[in-house]
Amino acid sequence: MNAEATPFADWFRSTTPYIRGHRGRTFVIHFDDAAVLGENFTALVHDLALLNSIGIRLVLAYGSRHCIEDRLRESRVNQSYHKGLRVTSPEAMECVKEAVGLLGIEIAARLSMGLGNTPMSNSRLRVATGNFITAKPLGVIDGIDYQYTGEIRRIDVEAIKDRLNHHEIVLVPPLGYSITGEIFNLGASELAARLAISLQADKLIYLLEAEGMNDGQGRLIRELTWQDAESALWSAGAGPDNETYRYFRAAIEAARQGVERVHLVDWRLDGALLGELFTRDGAGTMISSMPYDSVRKATVDDIAGLLELIKPLEREGILVERSREKLELEIDHFTVLERDGTAIGCVALYPFPGRPDAEVACLAVRPDYRRGGRGDQLLKQAEGEAAAAGINRLFILTTHAEHWFLERGFTPASLDDLPVERKALYNYQRNSKVLVKRI
């Protein structure tokens, strides 16, 4: 009988930690009218129903830029922008209210429709909306009066949380209301960021007509900190007149102000939202308030993960075999590189008592994570730990990675350069290269 798991079993097992981890969390999700009117919106509604069914608290903030522009053209009302923001005249404001209102009705209708012949058959989504946003005029900037373009003054967090506590999806239009009864046009991307910050949301997700942030070669960047995202944004050379720039700028600000994870996902790709939330590498770009991978000392709870990580390398003869019992005895020497509760890398440091020497051993990174400098990160961690302990010389024995270590400051050495007790344990059958480094 085949003992290997089926692809479905592997997939289901891999999603379980995310299902458990996301339950009860608050996600703010932003999309614009292009997504609502696009052919994938029905599939997106099904995915939102799925998130709601597993206990995720959803706040949906929508934009209506394209619908507003269409309404303004139909009404022959002049369109004016300054620094990427619409100048909303009284005439334009009437078109804004019509476009935002009609789009909100369309979204609520789609969320309320029956989901027969789908994975969420017989489920019903309850949608709440209201005057959650208090706004004020943006005012005059560079001599330009923005009139009915506003900025957020206050968010009624308690009212939103009350709706979420009743298992309702909260739908927030890009409008704000003043204490004098006026209505103001708000930037939808900034609104989503402020909602996530004020609600202390666990995630902010922007559904865009783009796969995420790209590097200089046009390749998708999977994850980066908000500081790195800011540097990438400046390098791209886009300015506030660019709509995508405004999304990225709002995403960075949300992460900077404590939203732990902000995701940029292409709504045009069916299932991308689920792929981003329920797979380790996601489907878009994630901007974090702190580094995504974490480095920490290993514990006995990491034994199973470490074995899974190093056993393939042992079978290839790259690493020396270690039994579970040996790992348990030596676990205090190990450091793990972790992502979402899974060990994706490790390194061990074995000091020699009474000597300023230590051995770096078992440096390993899972094959699918060997890009991005994770091996360097683990080596630097070991070097820092050694320096803090007063160690000034590291050595390593390797059969396959000699040049990798030479490029990082190690130099060739001989068996006679090893501490006596380590030399006595040298395995002549493996014929490992000896390298040393002064730190």
C-alpha positions in Angstrom: 0.0 0.0 0.0 1.2 3.5 -0.8 2.1 5.2 2.4 2.5 8.6 0.8 -0.1 11.2 1.5 -2.4 12.3 -1.3 -2.0 15.9 -2.6 -5.3 16.8 -1.1 -4.2 15.5 2.3 -1.0 17.4 2.1 -2.9 20.6 1.1 -5.5 20.2 3.9 -2.9 19.6 6.5 -0.9 22.6 5.4 -3.9 24.9 5.6 -5.1 23.8 9.1 -2.7 26.0 11.0 -3.9 29.0 9.1 -7.6 28.2 9.6 -6.9 27.9 13.3 -4.8 31.0 13.5 -7.2 33.2 11.5 -10.3 32.3 13.5 -11.6 35.3 15.5 -9.2 37.7 13.8 -10.2 41.0 12.2 -9.3 41.6 8.6 -9.8 44.8 6.7 -10.2 44.2 3.0 -10.1 46.9 0.4 -11.2 46.6 -3.2 -12.4 49.1 -5.8 -15.2 49.3 -8.3 -13.2 47.7 -11.0 -13.1 44.5 -8.9 -16.9 44.7 -8.2 -17.7 45.0 -11.9 -15.1 42.5 -12.9 -15.9 38.9 -13.9 -14.2 37.5 -10.8 -16.3 39.3 -8.2 -18.7 36.4 -7.8 -15.8 34.1 -7.0 -14.5 36.7 -4.6 -17.8 36.8 -2.8 -17.7 33.0 -2.4 -14.2 33.4 -0.8 -15.4 36.1 1.5 -18.2 33.8 2.6 -15.7 31.1 3.3 -13.6 33.5 5.4 -16.7 34.6 7.3 -17.8 30.9 7.9 -14.5 30.1 9.7 -14.9 32.9 12.1 -12.9 35.7 10.5 -14.3 39.2 11.2 -14.5 41.1 8.0 -14.5 44.9 7.4 -14.8 45.7 3.7 -13.8 49.2 2.5 -14.5 49.9 -1.1 -13.4 52.5 -3.6 -15.5 54.0 -6.4 -13.0 56.1 -8.4 -14.0 54.8 -11.9 -17.7 54.9 -11.2 -17.4 58.5 -10.0 -15.4 59.5 -13.2 -18.1 57.9 -15.3 -20.9 59.8 -13.5 -19.0 63.1 -13.8 -18.5 62.6 -17.5 -22.2 61.7 -18.0 -23.2 64.8 -16.0 -20.6 67.0 -17.8 -19.1 68.1 -14.5 -15.5 69.2 -14.6 -13.0 66.8 -13.0 -10.1 68.4 -11.2 -7.2 66.8 -9.3 -4.3 68.1 -7.3 -1.5 65.9 -6.0 -3.5 62.8 -6.9 -6.6 63.8 -4.9 -9.9 64.8 -6.4 -11.1 68.3 -5.9 -14.7 67.7 -5.0 -17.0 70.7 -5.9 -20.6 70.8 -4.8 -21.6 69.5 -8.3 -19.0 66.8 -8.2 -20.2 65.8 -4.7 -23.6 64.9 -6.1 -22.0 62.6 -8.6 -19.9 61.1 -5.8 -22.9 60.3 -3.7 -24.7 58.7 -6.5 -21.8 56.6 -7.6 -20.8 55.5 -4.1 -24.4 54.8 -3.1 -25.2 52.7 -6.2 -22.0 50.8 -5.9 -22.6 50.1 -2.2 -26.1 48.7 -3.0 -24.5 46.5 -5.7 -21.9 45.1 -3.3 -24.6 44.5 -0.6 -26.7 42.7 -3.2 -23.9 40.5 -4.3 -23.0 39.6 -0.7 -26.7 38.8 0.0 -27.3 36.6 -3.1 -27.7 32.9 -2.6 -24.5 30.8 -2.9 -26.1 27.7 -4.3 -23.9 25.2 -6.2 -20.8 26.6 -4.4 -18.8 25.4 -1.5 -20.8 27.9 0.6 -24.3 26.6 -0.3 -27.0 27.6 2.2 -24.8 30.1 3.9 -26.0 33.7 4.4 -23.9 36.8 4.8 -25.3 39.6 7.0 -24.0 43.0 5.9 -23.9 46.1 8.1 -23.1 49.7 7.0 -23.6 53.0 8.7 -22.1 56.4 9.6 -19.0 54.9 11.1 -16.7 57.7 9.8 -16.7 61.3 11.1 -14.8 63.6 8.6 -13.8 67.2 8.2 -12.8 69.2 5.1 -9.3 68.6 3.8 -9.1 72.4 3.4 -6.8 74.5 1.2 -3.4 73.1 0.2 -1.0 74.9 -2.1 -3.7 77.5 -2.6 -6.1 74.8 -3.9 -9.5 74.5 -2.0 -10.4 70.8 -2.0 -14.0 71.8 -1.0 -15.9 68.5 -0.3 -12.8 66.3 -0.3 -12.4 65.4 3.3 -10.1 63.6 5.8 -11.0 61.3 8.6 -11.6 62.9 12.0 -12.8 59.9 13.9 -13.8 56.3 13.4 -16.6 54.8 15.5 -14.6 51.7 16.5 -17.1 50.5 19.1 -19.9 50.6 16.6 -17.9 48.6 14.1 -16.8 46.0 16.7 -20.4 45.7 17.9 -21.5 44.7 14.3 -18.5 42.3 14.1 -19.4 40.7 17.4 -22.8 39.9 15.9 -21.1 38.0 13.1 -21.9 40.7 10.5 -19.6 41.8 7.6 -19.1 45.6 7.9 -19.2 47.5 4.6 -17.6 50.9 4.7 -18.1 53.4 1.8 -15.5 56.1 1.0 -17.6 58.8 2.6 -17.4 60.6 5.9 -20.0 62.7 7.8 -19.3 65.9 9.7 -20.9 67.0 12.9 -22.7 69.7 10.9 -24.4 67.1 8.7 -22.1 67.5 5.6 -20.8 64.6 3.6 -17.2 64.4 2.4 -15.5 62.4 -0.3 -12.6 60.3 1.2 -9.6 58.5 -0.3 -10.6 54.8 -0.2 -7.0 53.4 0.2 -6.3 55.8 3.1 -9.6 54.9 4.7 -8.8 51.2 4.6 -5.5 51.9 6.3 -7.1 54.1 9.0 -9.7 51.4 9.7 -7.1 48.8 10.1 -5.0 51.0 12.4 -8.0 52.1 14.6 -9.5 48.6 14.8 -6.0 47.1 15.6 -6.8 44.7 12.8 -4.7 41.6 12.4 -4.5 42.1 8.6 -5.1 44.7 6.0 -5.6 43.4 2.5 -5.6 45.5 -0.7 -7.1 43.8 -3.7 -5.4 45.5 -6.7 -5.1 45.3 -10.5 -1.5 44.3 -9.8 0.2 41.2 -8.4 1.9 43.3 -5.7 5.2 45.1 -5.5 8.0 44.2 -8.0 11.7 44.5 -7.8 14.0 46.2 -10.3 13.8 43.2 -12.6 10.0 43.1 -12.5 9.8 40.0 -10.3 7.2 39.8 -7.5 8.5 40.6 -4.0 6.9 38.1 -1.7 7.5 39.8 1.6 9.4 42.8 3.1 9.3 45.1 6.1 7.7 48.5 5.8 11.1 50.1 5.9 12.2 48.0 2.9 8.9 48.7 1.2 9.4 52.4 1.6 12.9 52.2 0.0 11.4 50.1 -2.9 8.7 52.7 -3.4 11.2 55.5 -3.6 13.3 53.5 -6.0 10.3 52.9 -8.3 10.1 56.7 -8.8 6.2 56.8 -8.8 4.5 59.8 -7.3 1.2 60.6 -5.6 -0.5 61.1 -9.0 -0.1 57.3 -9.5 -3.1 55.4 -8.1 -1.0 52.3 -7.3 1.5 54.5 -5.5 -1.3 55.6 -3.2 -2.2 52.0 -2.3 1.4 51.2 -1.6 1.8 54.4 0.5 -1.3 53.6 2.6 -0.1 50.0 3.0 3.3 51.1 4.3 1.7 53.6 6.7 -0.6 51.0 8.1 2.4 48.6 8.7 4.4 51.5 10.2 1.6 52.2 12.7 1.4 48.6 13.9 -0.8 46.6 11.6 1.3 43.4 11.7 0.7 42.3 8.1 -0.5 44.2 5.1 -1.1 42.2 1.9 -1.2 43.4 -1.7 -3.0 40.8 -3.9 -4.3 40.8 -7.5 -8.1 40.5 -7.5 -8.0 39.4 -11.2 -6.5 36.1 -10.2 -9.2 33.7 -9.1 -8.4 32.4 -5.6 -5.5 34.7 -5.0 -7.1 35.9 -1.7 -7.2 32.4 -0.4 -3.8 31.6 -1.7 -2.4 34.6 0.2 -4.1 33.7 3.5 -3.7 29.9 3.5 -0.3 29.1 2.0 3.1 29.8 3.5 4.4 31.9 0.6 1.1 33.5 -0.4 0.1 34.9 -3.8 1.1 38.5 -3.6 3.2 40.9 -1.5 3.2 41.1 2.2 4.4 44.1 4.1 5.1 43.5 7.7 5.5 45.7 10.7 8.5 43.6 11.7 10.6 40.9 9.9 8.4 38.0 8.7 10.9 35.2 9.5 11.9 35.1 13.2 15.1 33.7 14.6 15.1 32.1 18.1 16.7 29.5 20.2 15.4 26.0 19.7 13.4 24.0 22.3 12.4 20.4 22.6 9.2 21.3 20.9 11.2 21.9 17.7 12.7 18.4 17.5 10.1 17.1 14.9 10.5 20.2 12.7 14.3 20.0 12.9 14.3 16.3 11.9 12.0 17.1 9.0 14.4 19.8 7.9 17.8 18.0 8.2 16.9 14.4 7.4 16.9 15.0 3.6 20.4 16.5 3.9 21.6 13.6 6.0 20.4 11.2 3.3 22.4 13.1 0.7 25.5 12.9 2.9 25.6 16.7 3.3 25.0 16.6 7.1 26.1 14.2 9.7 23.3 12.0 10.9 21.7 12.9 14.2 19.1 10.8 16.0 16.1 12.2 17.8 17.9 11.3 21.1 21.0 13.2 20.1 19.0 16.2 19.0 17.2 16.2 22.4 20.5 16.2 24.2 22.0 19.0 22.1 18.9 21.1 21.5 20.3 24.0 23.6 23.0 24.5 20.9 20.5 25.0 18.1 18.9 28.1 16.7 15.9 27.9 14.4 14.7 30.3 11.6 10.9 30.1 11.8 8.0 31.2 9.5 4.4 30.8 10.6 5.3 28.2 13.2 7.4 26.1 10.8 11.2 25.7 11.1 12.6 26.6 7.7 16.3 26.8 8.7 18.6 26.0 11.6 22.2 26.3 12.8 24.1 24.9 15.8 26.9 26.4 17.8 29.1 24.1 19.9 31.6 26.1 22.1 34.6 24.3 23.6 34.7 25.0 27.4 37.8 26.8 28.5 38.8 27.8 24.9 37.9 30.7 22.6 36.8 28.3 19.9 33.4 27.1 18.7 32.1 24.9 15.9 29.4 26.0 13.6 27.4 22.9 12.5 24.1 21.8 10.9 23.5 25.0 9.0 20.5 24.1 6.9 17.7 25.9 5.0 14.8 24.3 3.3 15.3 24.1 -0.5 12.3 26.4 -1.2 13.7 29.1 1.0 17.3 29.2 0.0 17.0 32.6 -1.7 16.8 35.8 0.3 19.9 35.5 2.4 18.5 33.1 5.1 21.7 31.1 5.3 23.6 34.4 5.9 21.1 35.4 8.5 21.6 32.1 10.4 25.4 32.3 10.1 25.4 35.9 11.4 23.2 34.8 14.3 25.8 32.1 15.2 28.6 34.5 14.9 26.8 37.0 17.1 26.1 34.4 19.8 29.8 33.3 19.7 31.1 36.9 20.0 28.8 37.5 23.0 30.3 34.4 24.7 33.8 35.7 24.3 34.6 33.3 21.4 36.9 34.7 18.7 37.5 31.7 16.4 34.9 29.6 14.6 35.5 26.5 12.6 33.3 24.4 10.4 33.6 21.0 8.8 31.9 20.7 5.4 31.7 18.3 2.4 29.5 20.3 0.0 29.5 24.0 1.0 33.2 24.9 1.1 33.0 27.8 -1.4 29.9 29.3 0.3 31.8 29.6 3.6 35.0 30.9 1.9 32.9 33.7 0.4 31.8 34.6 3.9 35.2 35.0 5.4 36.2 31.5 6.3 39.7 30.3 5.3 41.1 26.8 4.7 42.6 25.0 7.6 43.9 21.6 8.6 43.0 18.9 11.1 45.8 20.2 13.3 43.9 23.5 13.6 41.0 21.8 15.4 40.7 21.6 19.2 42.2 18.3 20.3 38.8 16.9 21.5 37.2 17.7 18.1 40.1 16.3 16.2 39.6 13.0 18.0 36.0 12.8 16.7 36.9 13.6 13.0 35.3 11.1 10.6 37.9 10.2 8.0 35.4 8.5 5.8 33.5 11.8 5.3 36.8 13.6 4.5 35.3 16.9 5.4 37.1 20.2 4.6 38.1 22.2 7.7 37.5 26.0 7.6 38.1 28.6 10.2 37.2 32.2 10.7 38.4 34.9 13.2 35.5 37.0 14.6 
